[in-house]
Amino acid sequence: MEKINIGGQAVIEGVMMRAPRSMAIAVRRPSGEIVVKKDEVIPLSERFPVVKLPIIRGAVALFNSLIIGITALNFSANEAMVEEEKGEEKKEISSWAMAGTMAVAFGFGILLFFILPLYLTKLLVPIIGDSNIIFNLVDGVIRVAVFLLYIFSISRMSDIQRIFQYHGAEHKSIFAFEAGEELTVENVRKYSCLHPRCGTSFLLIVMLVSILVFSLIPKLWPFYLKAGSRVVLLPLIAGVSYEILKWSAKNDRSPIVKLLIAPGLALQRLTTREPDDSQLEVAIRSMEEALEVNAGYKDDRLVV
């Protein structure tokens, strides 16, 4: 037997939780009511065994998470907009509109975190020289700096801070579940907002792994080929980063691993906030609904 792995994502006024075979999204409406969308999710590895292979599973997990994330954000945005007045017609954001928004955001992320650092480093070649090692180190430093500046900037926005509070509630609930505690607000409240398997830590690992992977690109290639290859290599970078995150989560008691994951946990201080009890209630509800749907779930929280 092995323990169930639970993951999650903060959404607009809510939390999405993923169990091995289920997903649940809990959102608090302006009226105070908590609404839930839950579904059974058949793992891709059951239909396509190749997905279980290292590296490949990480790349697939990334794109699968993006698709599920769009679904969760679409649901939360629609429910968070519901007015308290009964006569008010509910206005929904279409899945296509949300998908388009996410596509634009994804493209913006590639430009900001991968293409812009490459362009800025290219401008610095007269200063730093044409060494491939130095070029990629400078490129990597700029990329990480842009990433940290972006996170810091959005963390100052009030709407984003509420999402970061739900992010903290998600982590606390997962910690309590992993500790085998009953999922109550009192039990969940005492846990940390910083979790070693967080997507924020994953993104930081992606930034660092990309430095090594991009160093394999020939320095004589023209700019457009270097830029294009960075997009093509993203699945490989995601796959390697996933394996590192998975390994660190399994060995998080090792002093060496604790040292390695410290930067990711420190970064989470920007992307999480201490939640209030009402937000913890939403996270707990989402987890309970996901566990209820999850195939093979038992009262002792073990999968047989």
Stockholm file with secondary structure:
# STOCKHOLM 1.0

chainA/1-304         MEKINIGGQAVIEGVMMRAPRSMAIAVRRPSGEIVVKKDEVIPLSERFPVVKLPIIRGAVALFNSLIIGITALNFSANEAMVEEEKGEEKKEISSWAMAGTMAVAFGFGILLFFILPLYLTKLLVPIIGDSNIIFNLVDGVIRVAVFLLYIFSISRMSDIQRIFQYHGAEHKSIFAFEAGEELTVENVRKYSCLHPRCGTSFLLIVMLVSILVFSLIPKLWPFYLKAGSRVVLLPLIAGVSYEILKWSAKNDRSPIVKLLIAPGLALQRLTTREPDDSQLEVAIRSMEEALEVNAGYKDDRLVV
#=GR chainA/1-304 SS CEECCCEEEEETTEEEEEETTEEEEEEECTTSCEEEEEEECCCHHHHCGGGGSTTHHHHHHHHHHHHHHHHHHHHHHHHHTCCSSTTSCCCCCCHHHHHHHHHHHHHHHHIIIIIHHHHHHHHTHHHHCSCHHHHHHHHHHHHHHHHHHHHHHHTTSHHHHHHHHHHHHHHHHHHHHHTTCCCCHHHHHTSCSCCTTCHHHHHHHHHHHHHHHHTTSCTTSCHHHHHHHHHHTHHHHHHHHHHHHHHHHHTTTSHHHHHHHHHHHHHHHHHCCCCCHHHHHHHHHHHHHHHHHSTTCCTTSEEC
#=GC SS_cons         CEECCCEEEEETTEEEEEETTEEEEEEECTTSCEEEEEEECCCHHHHCGGGGSTTHHHHHHHHHHHHHHHHHHHHHHHHHTCCSSTTSCCCCCCHHHHHHHHHHHHHHHHIIIIIHHHHHHHHTHHHHCSCHHHHHHHHHHHHHHHHHHHHHHHTTSHHHHHHHHHHHHHHHHHHHHHTTCCCCHHHHHTSCSCCTTCHHHHHHHHHHHHHHHHTTSCTTSCHHHHHHHHHHTHHHHHHHHHHHHHHHHHTTTSHHHHHHHHHHHHHHHHHCCCCCHHHHHHHHHHHHHHHHHSTTCCTTSEEC
//
